[in-house]
Amino acid sequence: MERQKVKFDQNGLIPAIVQDAQSKEVLTLAYMNKESLQKTLETKETWFWSRSRQELWHKGATSGNTQQVVDVIYDCDQDALLIKVIPAGPACHRGQYSCFADSLVNKERSDGNPEAENAKLKNRFAIVNELEKVIAAREAEMPEGSYTTYLFKEGVDKILKKIGEEAGEVIIAAKNRSHEELQWEAADLLFHLLVLLREQKLPLDAVLKVLEERHAK
């Protein structure tokens, strides 16, 4: 990134939107000065300027919830940054995956159900986007009693075992010529595949890109 092109305001700051590079969920909005931006680029972890404390702060220095930087992009006016990261835990000081959890429009989200945010999107693949976000939130927050939390705690071997089991059940359902059975088992397989991609830090976009490249041939 050409740092000389970035425009800081009269206080020497620039707003930085932090986004999960995999799920695309916006995690937080913070501010950077020249020093924190320099440290972010050098360390590949996010550093910000605290306007309340008037000091630099390294995200996760105390909590351990660091953010590995994938890319830093500036907007067309050169006065705002988009920081794409791989988070190692919640972004919010309240222990939530994202700081943006309350809505002025969507009552379900405001009532504490951020997973319902995209439920009404007129997109046949909206549920896949929603699952990516929920899985990312589970990995960050690790809520007790969540099946997804259990999978992440058990690790890659457990996730792979489940994928193997679900793939076998898809085969059986297809051999049985049962649409009802097949749709259930295919949904289970897709869910566990998304969990694996998250555990491996591989965005679904990378898989879709492969499909696009193959299709172009």
C-alpha positions as CSV (number, residue, x, y, z in Angstrom):
1,M,0.0,0.0,0.0
2,E,1.2,3.5,-0.9
3,R,1.2,5.1,2.6
4,Q,1.8,8.5,1.2
5,K,-1.6,8.5,-0.5
6,V,-3.5,7.9,2.8
7,K,-5.1,11.1,4.1
8,F,-5.2,11.6,7.9
9,D,-7.7,14.1,9.4
10,Q,-6.8,17.2,11.3
11,N,-6.2,15.1,14.4
12,G,-3.8,12.9,12.5
13,L,-6.2,10.0,12.4
14,I,-7.9,7.8,9.8
15,P,-10.9,5.5,10.4
16,A,-10.2,1.8,10.0
17,I,-13.0,-0.7,9.3
18,V,-11.9,-4.2,10.4
19,Q,-13.4,-7.1,8.4
20,D,-13.1,-10.9,8.8
21,A,-11.3,-12.0,5.6
22,Q,-13.2,-15.3,5.6
23,S,-16.8,-14.6,6.6
24,K,-16.7,-11.0,5.4
25,E,-18.4,-9.9,8.6
26,V,-17.5,-6.3,9.8
27,L,-15.9,-6.8,13.2
28,T,-15.2,-3.3,14.4
29,L,-14.4,0.4,13.6
30,A,-11.3,1.9,15.1
31,Y,-8.8,4.7,14.3
32,M,-5.2,4.7,13.2
33,N,-2.5,7.3,13.2
34,K,0.7,7.1,11.2
35,E,2.5,5.1,13.9
36,S,-0.2,2.5,14.4
37,L,-0.6,2.0,10.7
38,Q,3.1,1.5,10.3
39,K,3.1,-1.0,13.2
40,T,0.1,-2.8,11.6
41,L,2.0,-3.1,8.3
42,E,5.2,-4.2,9.9
43,T,3.8,-6.8,12.4
44,K,0.8,-8.0,10.3
45,E,-1.4,-7.6,13.4
46,T,-3.8,-4.7,14.0
47,W,-2.6,-1.6,16.0
48,F,-4.9,1.4,16.7
49,W,-4.9,4.8,18.3
50,S,-7.2,5.1,21.3
51,R,-8.9,8.5,21.3
52,S,-10.1,8.1,24.9
53,R,-6.7,7.0,26.3
54,Q,-4.6,9.0,23.8
55,E,-2.2,6.1,23.3
56,L,-1.4,3.3,20.9
57,W,-3.0,-0.1,21.5
58,H,-2.3,-3.5,20.1
59,K,-5.5,-5.5,19.5
60,G,-5.3,-8.6,21.6
61,A,-2.2,-7.6,23.7
62,T,-4.2,-8.2,26.9
63,S,-7.0,-10.5,25.8
64,G,-5.1,-12.6,23.3
65,N,-7.7,-11.9,20.7
66,T,-5.3,-10.7,18.1
67,Q,-6.1,-10.0,14.4
68,Q,-3.8,-11.3,11.7
69,V,-3.7,-8.9,8.9
70,V,-4.4,-10.2,5.4
71,D,-4.8,-6.9,3.5
72,V,-5.0,-3.2,4.1
73,I,-7.1,-1.3,1.5
74,Y,-7.8,2.4,1.2
75,D,-11.0,3.9,-0.3
76,C,-11.4,6.1,-3.3
77,D,-11.2,9.3,-1.2
78,Q,-8.1,7.9,0.5
79,D,-9.5,8.9,3.9
80,A,-10.7,5.5,5.2
81,L,-9.1,2.0,5.5
82,L,-10.5,-1.5,5.2
83,I,-8.4,-4.0,7.2
84,K,-9.0,-7.6,6.3
85,V,-8.0,-9.9,9.1
86,I,-8.1,-13.5,10.5
87,P,-9.3,-13.0,14.1
88,A,-8.1,-15.1,17.0
89,G,-11.1,-14.6,19.2
90,P,-13.9,-12.0,19.7
91,A,-13.4,-8.5,18.3
92,C,-15.7,-6.8,20.8
93,H,-14.8,-6.0,24.5
94,R,-18.2,-7.6,25.4
95,G,-16.9,-10.9,24.2
96,Q,-18.9,-10.9,21.0
97,Y,-17.5,-11.9,17.6
98,S,-18.3,-8.5,16.2
99,C,-18.9,-5.1,17.7
100,F,-21.8,-4.6,15.4
101,A,-24.6,-6.7,17.0
102,D,-27.5,-4.3,17.6
103,S,-29.8,-3.0,14.8
104,L,-32.0,0.0,14.5
105,V,-34.0,-1.9,11.8
106,N,-33.9,-5.6,12.4
107,K,-35.6,-6.3,15.8
108,E,-34.4,-9.9,15.9
109,R,-30.8,-8.7,15.8
110,S,-31.5,-6.0,18.4
111,D,-33.0,-8.6,20.7
112,G,-29.7,-10.4,20.8
113,N,-29.9,-12.7,17.8
114,P,-27.3,-11.4,15.3
115,E,-27.4,-14.8,13.5
116,A,-30.8,-13.8,12.1
117,E,-29.4,-10.7,10.3
118,N,-29.3,-12.1,6.8
119,A,-32.4,-14.4,7.1
120,K,-34.6,-12.3,4.8
121,L,-32.0,-11.6,2.1
122,K,-33.5,-12.4,-1.3
123,N,-30.6,-14.7,-2.3
124,R,-30.8,-18.4,-2.6
125,F,-27.3,-18.7,-1.2
126,A,-27.9,-16.3,1.7
127,I,-27.9,-19.2,4.2
128,V,-24.4,-20.2,3.2
129,N,-23.2,-16.6,4.0
130,E,-25.1,-16.8,7.2
131,L,-23.5,-20.2,8.1
132,E,-20.1,-18.8,7.4
133,K,-20.8,-15.9,9.8
134,V,-22.2,-18.1,12.5
135,I,-19.4,-20.6,12.3
136,A,-16.9,-17.7,12.5
137,A,-18.7,-16.3,15.6
138,R,-18.7,-19.7,17.3
139,E,-14.9,-20.1,16.7
140,A,-14.3,-16.6,18.2
141,E,-16.6,-16.7,21.1
142,M,-16.6,-20.5,21.9
143,P,-20.1,-20.5,23.7
144,E,-20.7,-23.4,26.0
145,G,-23.2,-25.9,24.7
146,S,-22.7,-25.2,21.1
147,Y,-22.1,-28.1,18.8
148,T,-19.8,-26.0,16.6
149,T,-17.8,-25.0,19.7
150,Y,-17.4,-28.7,20.5
151,L,-16.0,-29.4,17.0
152,F,-13.5,-26.6,17.2
153,K,-12.4,-27.7,20.7
154,E,-12.0,-31.3,19.5
155,G,-9.9,-30.2,16.6
156,V,-9.3,-31.1,13.0
157,D,-9.4,-34.9,13.5
158,K,-12.9,-34.8,14.9
159,I,-14.1,-32.5,12.1
160,L,-12.6,-34.7,9.4
161,K,-14.2,-37.8,11.0
162,K,-17.6,-36.1,10.9
163,I,-17.0,-35.2,7.2
164,G,-16.2,-38.8,6.5
165,E,-19.3,-40.0,8.3
166,E,-21.6,-37.4,6.6
167,A,-20.1,-38.2,3.1
168,G,-20.9,-41.9,3.7
169,E,-24.4,-41.0,4.8
170,V,-24.9,-38.9,1.6
171,I,-23.9,-42.0,-0.5
172,I,-26.3,-44.2,1.4
173,A,-29.2,-41.7,1.0
174,A,-28.5,-41.4,-2.7
175,K,-28.4,-45.2,-3.1
176,N,-31.8,-45.3,-1.3
177,R,-33.2,-42.8,-3.8
178,S,-34.6,-40.8,-0.9
179,H,-34.8,-37.1,-1.6
180,E,-35.8,-36.3,2.0
181,E,-32.9,-38.3,3.4
182,L,-30.4,-37.0,0.9
183,Q,-31.2,-33.3,1.5
184,W,-30.7,-33.8,5.2
185,E,-27.4,-35.6,4.8
186,A,-26.1,-33.2,2.2
187,A,-26.9,-30.3,4.5
188,D,-24.9,-32.0,7.3
189,L,-22.0,-32.5,4.9
190,L,-22.0,-28.9,3.7
191,F,-22.1,-27.6,7.3
192,H,-19.1,-29.7,8.4
193,L,-17.2,-28.7,5.3
194,L,-17.7,-25.0,6.2
195,V,-16.4,-25.8,9.7
196,L,-13.3,-27.4,8.2
197,L,-12.7,-24.5,6.0
198,R,-12.9,-22.1,8.9
199,E,-10.5,-24.4,11.0
200,Q,-8.1,-24.4,8.1
201,K,-8.3,-20.6,7.6
202,L,-9.3,-21.2,4.0
203,P,-12.0,-18.8,2.8
204,L,-14.9,-20.3,0.9
205,D,-14.2,-17.6,-1.8
206,A,-10.9,-19.5,-2.6
207,V,-12.9,-22.7,-3.3
208,L,-15.4,-20.7,-5.5
209,K,-12.5,-19.1,-7.4
210,V,-11.3,-22.6,-8.3
211,L,-14.7,-23.4,-9.6
212,E,-14.8,-20.2,-11.6
213,E,-11.4,-20.9,-13.1
214,R,-12.4,-24.5,-14.0
215,H,-15.6,-23.2,-15.6
216,A,-13.7,-20.7,-17.7
217,K,-11.7,-23.5,-19.2
